[in-house]
Amino acid sequence: MDVFDTPTPELQTMPLGLYDLVFYSIVAAGFALFAYFVYSWNSKSEVGVRYRPAVLAGLCIAGVASLSYLVLAIKWDTGYDLVGGVYEPNAEARATLYPRYIDWTVTVPLLTAELLAVCSLAGAKARSLRFSTMTAAFLMILTGFLGSQVLAQGRDVTALVVWGLISTAFYAYLYVALIGAVRSSTSSMSVEAGRSLRNATLVLLGTFGVYPLVYAVPVFVDVTPAWLAGMQVSYSAADVLAKVGFGVLIHKVAKLRTAEDVAAGVDTHPESVWVSSVHQSEAVMPSSQTEVRSTEFTGNTVDAAPVFADHPRRPHEHHETEHLREREHGHSDHARADGVRHGATRTATDRS
């Protein structure tokens, strides 16, 4: 076992400037995540039901991360005492780093679910891939946590290397699985939606790569106050990019795919879809509501509402309308035929 002689990263004495820089990055990241939570909450109705799980996953991610950064800001503020012009760590300073791993344990698996929710996978294949990627994401964070925080408080070089490699193996699986899912899905969507989905995947997997780089620094470089500040700032920036930047791109993909489904007549959406001030599709009400409004009952007569040629319908709706018309004409023909027969009978009776 090769243990570092320097203090654990979060127990470094911080100069004024570096302390303020870290505090700034934590609070700014927390505000950005909370703003994204409010945005997602108020725009969730812009996305069709088919892609709504992506929005709900983004909401959970933003909510958990916002609370995590609130804890980090409080611990950073109370974990250091200003002594002689520098900030000395106290007992609370230990909690200025590991809450991030608690956050990632929940949010990183949800990030994979958010991405898969706008892909074209369905049924058992979608469930299997979602389970495997969420499990791999969880194990990636857990194994990294063991190496960086649990074993010898992250000061054991062997533990850092071994558990870091195990964590990287799970990251490699995520890389292959998610890219495969995206590649198999882009052919079933528009060029713009496919491009946005690819960009979102690059943002997610690219920011995932920041964490192991920061994790590996203590193996090669002595931990210093400047390194601690750089680590905290890097983690905050990566969190915003992976959760807010990625989430905005996924929201765009979900809206584009909603518009495509409405235009193709395979789904409905109660409001028009706009993306970047470009009109993508008209509002189309669900068929059940259309059918209720399109039929009026007057006595025993069924009157079908007129069909508007310029209003998009699903294919089966045309058949249902024609069926109503056929039934109406059929009842009228039978009534006329019965009248003729009854009239003929009465005439024959009168003559007799």
C-alpha positions as CSV (number, residue, x, y, z in Angstrom):
1,M,0.0,0.0,0.0
2,D,1.4,3.4,-1.1
3,V,-0.3,6.2,0.9
4,F,0.2,9.8,0.1
5,D,1.8,12.0,2.8
6,T,-0.2,15.1,1.8
7,P,-3.6,15.8,3.4
8,T,-6.8,14.6,1.8
9,P,-8.0,16.9,-1.0
10,E,-10.8,18.5,0.9
11,L,-8.7,19.3,3.9
12,Q,-6.3,21.7,2.2
13,T,-5.8,25.2,3.5
14,M,-7.2,27.6,1.0
15,P,-6.0,31.1,0.1
16,L,-8.7,33.8,-0.1
17,G,-8.8,34.0,-3.9
18,L,-9.1,30.2,-4.5
19,Y,-11.7,29.8,-1.7
20,D,-13.8,32.5,-3.3
21,L,-13.4,30.9,-6.8
22,V,-14.7,27.6,-5.6
23,F,-17.6,29.2,-3.8
24,Y,-18.5,31.1,-6.9
25,S,-18.4,28.0,-9.1
26,I,-20.6,26.0,-6.7
27,V,-23.3,28.7,-6.3
28,A,-23.3,29.5,-10.0
29,A,-23.7,25.8,-10.9
30,G,-26.5,25.5,-8.3
31,F,-28.4,28.4,-9.8
32,A,-28.0,27.1,-13.3
33,L,-29.4,23.7,-12.3
34,F,-32.3,25.3,-10.5
35,A,-33.1,27.5,-13.5
36,Y,-33.1,24.4,-15.7
37,F,-35.4,22.7,-13.3
38,V,-37.9,25.6,-13.6
39,Y,-37.6,25.6,-17.4
40,S,-38.2,21.9,-17.6
41,W,-41.2,22.1,-15.3
42,N,-42.9,24.8,-17.3
43,S,-42.1,23.3,-20.7
44,K,-42.9,19.6,-20.2
45,S,-46.2,20.0,-22.0
46,E,-44.4,20.9,-25.2
47,V,-43.3,17.3,-25.6
48,G,-45.6,14.4,-26.6
49,V,-46.5,11.6,-24.3
50,R,-44.2,9.2,-26.1
51,Y,-41.1,11.2,-25.2
52,R,-42.4,12.6,-21.8
53,P,-40.1,10.2,-19.8
54,A,-37.1,12.2,-21.1
55,V,-38.5,15.4,-19.6
56,L,-39.4,13.7,-16.3
57,A,-35.9,12.3,-16.0
58,G,-34.4,15.7,-16.7
59,L,-36.7,17.2,-14.0
60,C,-35.4,14.6,-11.5
61,I,-31.8,15.2,-12.4
62,A,-32.1,19.0,-12.1
63,G,-34.0,18.7,-8.8
64,V,-31.5,16.3,-7.2
65,A,-28.5,18.2,-8.4
66,S,-29.9,21.6,-7.2
67,L,-30.3,20.1,-3.7
68,S,-26.9,18.6,-3.9
69,Y,-25.3,22.0,-4.7
70,L,-27.2,23.6,-1.9
71,V,-25.6,21.2,0.5
72,L,-22.2,21.8,-1.1
73,A,-22.6,25.6,-0.8
74,I,-23.5,25.3,2.9
75,K,-20.7,22.9,3.7
76,W,-18.1,25.0,1.8
77,D,-19.3,28.1,3.7
78,T,-19.2,26.4,7.1
79,G,-16.3,24.0,6.5
80,Y,-13.5,26.6,6.6
81,D,-12.5,29.3,9.2
82,L,-10.7,32.4,8.2
83,V,-7.5,32.4,10.2
84,G,-4.5,34.7,9.5
85,G,-5.7,35.6,6.0
86,V,-6.3,32.0,4.9
87,Y,-9.2,29.6,5.2
88,E,-8.4,26.7,7.5
89,P,-10.5,23.5,7.1
90,N,-12.6,22.3,10.1
91,A,-14.6,19.1,10.7
92,E,-17.3,20.3,8.2
93,A,-14.8,20.5,5.3
94,R,-14.8,16.7,4.8
95,A,-18.4,17.1,3.4
96,T,-17.3,19.5,0.6
97,L,-16.6,16.7,-1.8
98,Y,-18.3,13.3,-1.2
99,P,-21.9,14.8,-1.5
100,R,-21.0,15.0,-5.2
101,Y,-20.8,11.2,-5.4
102,I,-24.2,10.9,-3.7
103,D,-25.6,13.3,-6.4
104,W,-23.9,11.3,-9.2
105,T,-25.2,8.0,-7.9
106,V,-28.7,9.2,-8.7
107,T,-28.3,11.5,-11.6
108,V,-25.8,9.7,-13.8
109,P,-28.1,6.6,-14.3
110,L,-31.0,9.0,-15.0
111,L,-28.9,10.7,-17.7
112,T,-28.7,7.5,-19.6
113,A,-32.4,6.9,-19.2
114,E,-33.0,10.5,-20.5
115,L,-31.0,9.8,-23.6
116,L,-32.6,6.4,-24.4
117,A,-36.1,8.0,-23.9
118,V,-35.8,9.9,-27.2
119,C,-34.2,7.0,-29.1
120,S,-36.3,4.6,-31.3
121,L,-35.8,1.5,-29.2
122,A,-39.0,-0.1,-27.9
123,G,-40.3,-3.1,-26.0
124,A,-38.0,-5.6,-24.4
125,K,-34.9,-4.3,-26.2
126,A,-35.5,-0.8,-24.8
127,R,-36.1,-2.1,-21.2
128,S,-33.0,-4.4,-21.3
129,L,-30.7,-1.6,-22.6
130,R,-32.1,0.9,-20.1
131,F,-31.5,-1.5,-17.2
132,S,-28.0,-2.4,-18.3
133,T,-26.9,1.2,-18.9
134,M,-28.4,2.5,-15.7
135,T,-26.7,-0.3,-13.7
136,A,-23.4,0.3,-15.4
137,A,-23.7,4.0,-14.6
138,F,-24.4,3.3,-11.0
139,L,-21.5,0.9,-10.7
140,M,-19.2,3.4,-12.5
141,I,-19.9,6.0,-9.7
142,L,-19.8,3.5,-6.9
143,T,-16.4,2.1,-7.8
144,G,-15.0,5.5,-8.3
145,F,-16.3,6.5,-4.9
146,L,-14.6,3.6,-3.2
147,G,-11.2,4.5,-4.7
148,S,-11.4,8.3,-4.2
149,Q,-13.1,8.5,-0.8
150,V,-13.5,5.3,1.1
151,L,-10.2,3.3,1.0
152,A,-7.6,5.2,2.9
153,Q,-9.6,8.4,2.4
154,G,-8.5,8.5,-1.2
155,R,-4.8,8.5,-0.3
156,D,-4.0,5.0,-1.4
157,V,-2.4,4.9,-4.8
158,T,-3.1,1.3,-5.5
159,A,-6.8,1.7,-4.6
160,L,-7.0,4.7,-6.8
161,V,-5.6,2.9,-9.8
162,V,-7.5,-0.4,-9.3
163,W,-10.9,1.1,-8.6
164,G,-10.3,3.8,-11.2
165,L,-9.7,1.1,-13.9
166,I,-12.9,-0.8,-12.8
167,S,-14.9,2.4,-13.0
168,T,-13.4,3.1,-16.5
169,A,-14.6,-0.3,-17.7
170,F,-18.2,0.6,-16.9
171,Y,-17.7,3.9,-18.7
172,A,-16.4,2.0,-21.8
173,Y,-19.6,-0.1,-21.8
174,L,-21.8,3.0,-21.5
175,Y,-19.8,4.6,-24.4
176,V,-20.4,1.6,-26.7
177,A,-24.0,0.9,-25.6
178,L,-25.3,4.5,-25.9
179,I,-23.6,5.3,-29.2
180,G,-25.0,2.0,-30.6
181,A,-28.5,3.0,-29.5
182,V,-28.2,6.5,-31.1
183,R,-26.8,5.2,-34.3
184,S,-29.7,2.7,-34.7
185,S,-32.2,5.5,-34.0
186,T,-31.1,8.4,-36.3
187,S,-32.3,6.7,-39.4
188,S,-35.9,6.8,-38.1
189,M,-36.0,10.6,-37.5
190,S,-35.4,13.8,-39.4
191,V,-31.9,15.1,-40.1
192,E,-32.3,17.9,-37.6
193,A,-33.5,15.6,-34.8
194,G,-30.7,13.1,-35.6
195,R,-28.1,15.8,-35.5
196,S,-29.3,17.2,-32.2
197,L,-29.3,13.7,-30.8
198,R,-25.8,13.1,-31.8
199,N,-24.7,16.4,-30.3
200,A,-26.4,15.5,-27.1
201,T,-24.6,12.2,-27.0
202,L,-21.2,13.8,-27.6
203,V,-21.9,16.3,-24.8
204,L,-22.9,13.6,-22.4
205,L,-20.0,11.2,-23.1
206,G,-17.5,14.0,-23.4
207,T,-18.3,15.4,-20.0
208,F,-18.3,11.9,-18.5
209,G,-14.6,11.9,-19.5
210,V,-13.8,14.9,-17.4
211,Y,-14.5,13.0,-14.1
212,P,-11.9,10.2,-14.5
213,L,-9.3,12.8,-15.6
214,V,-9.8,14.8,-12.4
215,Y,-9.9,11.5,-10.4
216,A,-6.5,10.4,-11.8
217,V,-4.7,13.6,-10.9
218,P,-3.6,12.6,-7.4
219,V,-1.9,9.5,-8.8
220,F,0.5,11.6,-10.8
221,V,0.5,15.0,-9.1
222,D,0.7,16.2,-5.5
223,V,-2.6,17.5,-4.1
224,T,-2.3,21.3,-3.5
225,P,-4.8,24.1,-2.8
226,A,-4.7,25.0,-6.5
227,W,-5.5,21.5,-7.5
228,L,-8.4,21.3,-5.0
229,A,-9.8,24.6,-6.5
230,G,-9.3,23.3,-10.0
231,M,-11.1,20.0,-9.2
232,Q,-14.1,21.8,-7.6
233,V,-14.4,24.2,-10.5
234,S,-14.0,21.4,-13.1
235,Y,-16.7,19.2,-11.4
236,S,-19.1,22.2,-11.2
237,A,-18.6,23.1,-14.9
238,A,-18.9,19.4,-16.0
239,D,-22.2,19.0,-14.0
240,V,-23.7,22.0,-15.7
241,L,-22.7,20.9,-19.1
242,A,-23.8,17.3,-18.6
243,K,-27.1,18.1,-17.0
244,V,-28.2,21.5,-18.4
245,G,-26.5,21.5,-21.8
246,F,-27.3,17.9,-22.4
247,G,-30.9,18.3,-21.1
248,V,-31.6,21.3,-23.4
249,L,-30.5,19.3,-26.4
250,I,-32.6,16.3,-25.4
251,H,-35.6,18.5,-24.9
252,K,-35.1,19.8,-28.5
253,V,-34.9,16.3,-29.8
254,A,-38.1,15.3,-28.0
255,K,-40.0,18.3,-29.4
256,L,-38.8,17.6,-33.0
257,R,-39.8,14.0,-32.7
258,T,-43.2,15.0,-31.3
259,A,-43.7,17.2,-34.3
260,E,-42.7,14.4,-36.7
261,D,-45.2,12.0,-35.1
262,V,-48.0,14.6,-35.4
263,A,-47.2,15.4,-39.0
264,A,-47.0,11.7,-39.9
265,G,-50.5,11.1,-38.3
266,V,-49.2,8.5,-35.8
267,D,-49.8,10.7,-32.7
268,T,-51.6,13.9,-31.6
269,H,-50.5,16.9,-29.6
270,P,-52.9,19.5,-28.2
271,E,-50.7,22.5,-29.1
272,S,-48.5,23.6,-32.0
273,V,-44.9,22.6,-31.8
274,W,-42.2,25.3,-32.2
275,V,-38.5,24.8,-32.1
276,S,-36.1,27.8,-32.2
277,S,-39.0,30.0,-33.4
278,V,-39.7,27.6,-36.3
279,H,-43.2,26.1,-36.6
280,Q,-42.9,22.4,-36.8
281,S,-46.5,21.1,-36.6
282,E,-50.0,22.1,-36.0
283,A,-52.1,21.3,-32.9
284,V,-54.1,18.0,-33.3
285,M,-56.5,17.0,-30.6
286,P,-56.7,13.3,-29.5
287,S,-59.0,11.2,-31.6
288,S,-61.3,10.3,-28.6
289,Q,-62.2,14.0,-28.2
290,T,-62.6,14.5,-32.0
291,E,-65.0,11.5,-32.2
292,V,-67.2,12.9,-29.3
293,R,-67.5,16.3,-31.0
294,S,-68.0,14.9,-34.5
295,T,-71.2,13.0,-33.6
296,E,-74.5,14.6,-32.5
297,F,-77.5,12.6,-31.5
298,T,-80.9,14.1,-32.3
299,G,-83.8,11.8,-31.4
300,N,-83.0,8.5,-33.1
301,T,-81.0,10.2,-35.9
302,V,-77.2,10.1,-36.1
303,D,-75.7,13.1,-37.9
304,A,-72.0,12.9,-38.6
305,A,-70.0,16.1,-38.6
306,P,-68.3,17.2,-41.8
307,V,-64.8,16.1,-42.5
308,F,-62.3,18.8,-43.1
309,A,-59.8,17.8,-45.8
310,D,-57.1,20.1,-44.5
311,H,-57.2,18.7,-40.9
312,P,-54.7,15.9,-40.3
313,R,-56.3,12.6,-39.2
314,R,-55.0,9.2,-38.4
315,P,-55.9,6.7,-41.1
316,H,-58.5,4.8,-39.1
317,E,-60.5,8.0,-38.5
318,H,-61.4,8.2,-42.2
319,H,-62.8,4.6,-42.0
320,E,-64.8,5.4,-38.9
321,T,-66.4,8.4,-40.6
322,E,-67.3,6.4,-43.7
323,H,-68.7,3.7,-41.5
324,L,-71.1,6.2,-39.8
325,R,-72.2,7.5,-43.2
326,E,-72.8,4.0,-44.5
327,R,-74.9,3.2,-41.4
328,E,-76.9,6.4,-41.8
329,H,-77.6,5.7,-45.5
330,G,-78.3,2.1,-44.8
331,H,-80.9,3.0,-42.2
332,S,-82.6,5.4,-44.6
333,D,-82.7,2.8,-47.4
334,H,-84.2,0.2,-45.1
335,A,-86.8,2.7,-43.9
336,R,-87.9,3.6,-47.5
337,A,-88.0,-0.1,-48.4
338,D,-90.2,-0.9,-45.4
339,G,-92.5,2.0,-46.3
340,V,-93.0,0.7,-49.8
341,R,-93.7,-2.8,-48.5
342,H,-96.2,-1.5,-45.9
343,G,-97.9,0.8,-48.5
344,A,-98.2,-2.2,-50.9
345,T,-99.8,-4.3,-48.2
346,R,-102.3,-1.6,-47.2
347,T,-103.3,-1.1,-50.8
348,A,-103.9,-4.8,-51.3
349,T,-106.0,-5.0,-48.2
350,D,-108.1,-2.0,-49.2
351,R,-108.7,-3.6,-52.6
352,S,-109.8,-6.8,-51.0
